[in-house]
Amino acid sequence: MSEDTGPRLLAGGNPQIPKGDGDAPVAAYIAAMPGWKARVGRHIDAVVTDRVPGVRKAVRWNQPYYGAPDDDGWFLAFRCYTAYVQLQFFRGTELHPVPPKASRHEGVRYLDVREHEALDEALLRDWVEQAVRLPGVPL
């Protein structure tokens, strides 16, 4: 990473951000998200921060992770793909309603946010509130 070019973008435009804990690496990831995806990243981060006081944040495997303040596990992550930003709910099959996209990983469900699709604000807040009450998933 250089100050002139910023973080390298991996396949699909996912920013390559060093592993780190706290708000700073997550903010660096979001700042490096290309184009409209940065707006989505800021929005997701703002909703989680608003709904989960004291939320734990980290970057692992080039994506932001969110965890409950009193749990060592994680309930949500997101990353950039070419045509969308994907939210990953680690215990998504336990949410109501269940997020729409299945995963090959047991229990995980996804929500893909595309550029011109409206994000259901009330549903996102509800999923975050439900997810943080479930046991976190260790990495």
MIVEXVEX-641488 format. One record per residue (C-alpha): x, z, y negated; residue in three letters. Coordinates in Angstrom, 2 decimals. Each point is the difference from the previous one (the first is absolute). Example, Ala and Ser with C-alpha at 12.3 -4.5 7.8 and 13.67 -1.06 7.14 Angstrom:
{east: 12.30 up: 7.80 north: 4.50 aa: ALA}
{east: 1.37 up: -0.66 north: -3.44 aa: SER}
// end
This chain:
{east: 0.00 up: 0.00 north: 0.00 aa: MET}
{east: 1.42 up: -0.94 north: -3.39 aa: SER}
{east: -1.27 up: 0.67 north: -3.48 aa: GLU}
{east: 0.04 up: -3.73 north: -0.73 aa: ASP}
{east: -2.16 up: -1.13 north: 2.90 aa: THR}
{east: -1.74 up: 3.16 north: 1.12 aa: GLY}
{east: -0.87 up: 0.74 north: 3.61 aa: PRO}
{east: 0.18 up: -2.82 north: 2.50 aa: ARG}
{east: -3.37 up: -1.24 north: 1.21 aa: LEU}
{east: -0.33 up: -0.21 north: 3.77 aa: LEU}
{east: -2.37 up: -2.26 north: 1.92 aa: ALA}
{east: -3.40 up: -0.21 north: -1.65 aa: GLY}
{east: 1.38 up: 1.41 north: -3.26 aa: GLY}
{east: 0.39 up: 3.55 north: 1.28 aa: ASN}
{east: 2.58 up: 1.84 north: -2.18 aa: PRO}
{east: 3.10 up: 1.34 north: 1.73 aa: GLN}
{east: 0.24 up: 3.57 north: -1.29 aa: ILE}
{east: 2.42 up: 2.62 north: 1.37 aa: PRO}
{east: -1.48 up: 2.84 north: 2.02 aa: LYS}
{east: -0.81 up: 2.99 north: -2.20 aa: GLY}
{east: -2.38 up: 2.88 north: -0.58 aa: ASP}
{east: -2.12 up: 0.70 north: -3.06 aa: GLY}
{east: -1.65 up: -1.97 north: -2.73 aa: ASP}
{east: 3.11 up: -1.91 north: -1.20 aa: ALA}
{east: 0.49 up: -2.26 north: 3.06 aa: PRO}
{east: -3.75 up: -0.70 north: 0.16 aa: VAL}
{east: -0.01 up: -0.88 north: -3.72 aa: ALA}
{east: 3.01 up: -2.30 north: 0.58 aa: ALA}
{east: -1.82 up: -1.72 north: 2.85 aa: TYR}
{east: -3.14 up: -0.52 north: -2.09 aa: ILE}
{east: 2.02 up: -1.28 north: -2.98 aa: ALA}
{east: 1.67 up: -2.54 north: 2.30 aa: ALA}
{east: -3.26 up: -1.29 north: 1.51 aa: MET}
{east: -0.39 up: -3.65 north: -1.03 aa: PRO}
{east: -2.74 up: -1.24 north: -2.32 aa: GLY}
{east: -3.55 up: 1.26 north: 0.44 aa: TRP}
{east: 1.09 up: 2.19 north: 2.92 aa: LYS}
{east: 1.62 up: 2.50 north: -2.40 aa: ALA}
{east: -3.41 up: 0.63 north: -1.60 aa: ARG}
{east: -1.45 up: 0.72 north: 3.46 aa: VAL}
{east: 2.92 up: 2.32 north: 0.82 aa: GLY}
{east: -0.43 up: 1.94 north: -3.25 aa: ARG}
{east: -3.70 up: 0.33 north: 0.68 aa: HIS}
{east: 0.45 up: 1.27 north: 3.56 aa: ILE}
{east: 2.64 up: 2.49 north: -1.16 aa: ASP}
{east: -2.26 up: 1.22 north: -2.83 aa: ALA}
{east: -2.98 up: 0.51 north: 2.32 aa: VAL}
{east: 2.07 up: 1.91 north: 2.57 aa: VAL}
{east: 1.68 up: 2.13 north: -2.68 aa: THR}
{east: -3.39 up: 0.76 north: -1.60 aa: ASP}
{east: -1.75 up: 0.86 north: 3.28 aa: ARG}
{east: 2.86 up: 1.95 north: 1.62 aa: VAL}
{east: 1.58 up: 2.52 north: -2.38 aa: PRO}
{east: 3.60 up: 0.64 north: 1.05 aa: GLY}
{east: 0.09 up: -3.06 north: 2.26 aa: VAL}
{east: 3.37 up: -0.59 north: 1.69 aa: ARG}
{east: 1.48 up: -3.45 north: -0.57 aa: LYS}
{east: 2.86 up: -1.86 north: 1.63 aa: ALA}
{east: 1.33 up: -3.47 north: 0.71 aa: VAL}
{east: 0.81 up: -0.80 north: 3.62 aa: ARG}
{east: 0.52 up: -3.43 north: 1.54 aa: TRP}
{east: -0.54 up: -1.63 north: -3.40 aa: ASN}
{east: -3.45 up: 1.37 north: -0.66 aa: GLN}
{east: -1.52 up: 3.03 north: -1.76 aa: PRO}
{east: -1.36 up: 2.82 north: 2.16 aa: TYR}
{east: -2.39 up: 2.78 north: -1.04 aa: TYR}
{east: -0.43 up: 3.41 north: 1.64 aa: GLY}
{east: -2.02 up: 3.13 north: -0.55 aa: ALA}
{east: 1.93 up: 2.71 north: -1.85 aa: PRO}
{east: -0.39 up: 2.46 north: 2.91 aa: ASP}
{east: 0.77 up: -2.41 north: 2.86 aa: ASP}
{east: 3.23 up: -1.64 north: 1.18 aa: ASP}
{east: -1.80 up: -3.18 north: 1.07 aa: GLY}
{east: -1.36 up: -3.00 north: -1.89 aa: TRP}
{east: -3.54 up: -1.29 north: -0.50 aa: PHE}
{east: 0.49 up: -3.27 north: -1.91 aa: LEU}
{east: 2.56 up: -2.69 north: -0.79 aa: ALA}
{east: -0.15 up: -3.46 north: -1.53 aa: PHE}
{east: 2.15 up: -3.12 north: -0.15 aa: ARG}
{east: 0.08 up: -3.53 north: -1.39 aa: CYS}
{east: -0.72 up: -3.10 north: 2.01 aa: TYR}
{east: -0.06 up: -3.58 north: -1.31 aa: THR}
{east: -3.73 up: -0.12 north: -0.77 aa: ALA}
{east: -1.00 up: 3.67 north: -0.13 aa: TYR}
{east: 0.95 up: 3.66 north: -0.31 aa: VAL}
{east: -0.75 up: 1.88 north: 3.19 aa: GLN}
{east: -1.08 up: 3.65 north: 0.03 aa: LEU}
{east: 0.77 up: 1.74 north: 3.29 aa: GLN}
{east: -2.13 up: 2.99 north: 0.94 aa: PHE}
{east: 1.85 up: 1.70 north: 2.85 aa: PHE}
{east: -3.12 up: 1.72 north: 1.36 aa: ARG}
{east: -2.31 up: -2.76 north: -1.18 aa: GLY}
{east: -2.19 up: 0.00 north: 3.09 aa: THR}
{east: -1.06 up: 3.53 north: -1.00 aa: GLU}
{east: -1.20 up: -1.08 north: -3.45 aa: LEU}
{east: -3.63 up: -0.83 north: -0.80 aa: HIS}
{east: -0.55 up: -2.83 north: -0.41 aa: PRO}
{east: 3.03 up: -1.19 north: 1.95 aa: VAL}
{east: 2.28 up: -2.27 north: -2.09 aa: PRO}
{east: -0.65 up: -3.62 north: 0.98 aa: PRO}
{east: 3.23 up: -1.25 north: 1.57 aa: LYS}
{east: 1.16 up: 1.10 north: 3.44 aa: ALA}
{east: 3.61 up: 0.74 north: 0.90 aa: SER}
{east: 2.00 up: -0.21 north: 3.19 aa: ARG}
{east: 0.96 up: 3.64 north: -0.72 aa: HIS}
{east: -2.50 up: 2.50 north: 1.36 aa: GLU}
{east: -2.11 up: 1.63 north: -2.70 aa: GLY}
{east: 1.39 up: -2.10 north: -2.87 aa: VAL}
{east: -2.31 up: -2.14 north: -2.12 aa: ARG}
{east: 0.78 up: -2.27 north: -2.92 aa: TYR}
{east: -1.57 up: -1.18 north: -3.23 aa: LEU}
{east: 1.41 up: -3.24 north: -1.42 aa: ASP}
{east: -0.39 up: -0.37 north: -3.77 aa: VAL}
{east: 0.20 up: -3.61 north: -1.23 aa: ARG}
{east: 0.57 up: -1.14 north: -3.55 aa: GLU}
{east: -3.54 up: -0.90 north: -1.01 aa: HIS}
{east: -1.88 up: 2.54 north: 2.11 aa: GLU}
{east: -1.48 up: 3.09 north: -1.57 aa: ALA}
{east: 1.19 up: 3.24 north: 1.54 aa: LEU}
{east: -2.93 up: 2.31 north: 0.76 aa: ASP}
{east: 1.08 up: 2.96 north: -2.12 aa: GLU}
{east: -2.47 up: 2.51 north: 1.44 aa: ALA}
{east: 0.88 up: -0.95 north: 3.57 aa: LEU}
{east: 3.75 up: 0.22 north: -0.65 aa: LEU}
{east: -0.38 up: 3.48 north: -1.50 aa: ARG}
{east: -2.18 up: 1.08 north: 2.91 aa: ASP}
{east: 2.49 up: -1.30 north: 2.59 aa: TRP}
{east: 2.89 up: 1.78 north: -1.76 aa: VAL}
{east: -1.97 up: 3.25 north: -0.12 aa: GLU}
{east: -0.89 up: -0.29 north: 3.70 aa: GLN}
{east: 3.51 up: -1.04 north: 1.06 aa: ALA}
{east: 1.79 up: 2.87 north: -1.71 aa: VAL}
{east: -2.17 up: 2.53 north: 1.89 aa: ARG}
{east: 1.15 up: -1.38 north: 3.37 aa: LEU}
{east: 3.30 up: 1.01 north: 1.62 aa: PRO}
{east: 2.80 up: -2.19 north: -1.32 aa: GLY}
{east: 1.87 up: -2.42 north: 2.24 aa: VAL}
{east: 3.74 up: 0.64 north: 0.36 aa: PRO}
{east: 2.44 up: -2.84 north: -0.51 aa: LEU}
// end
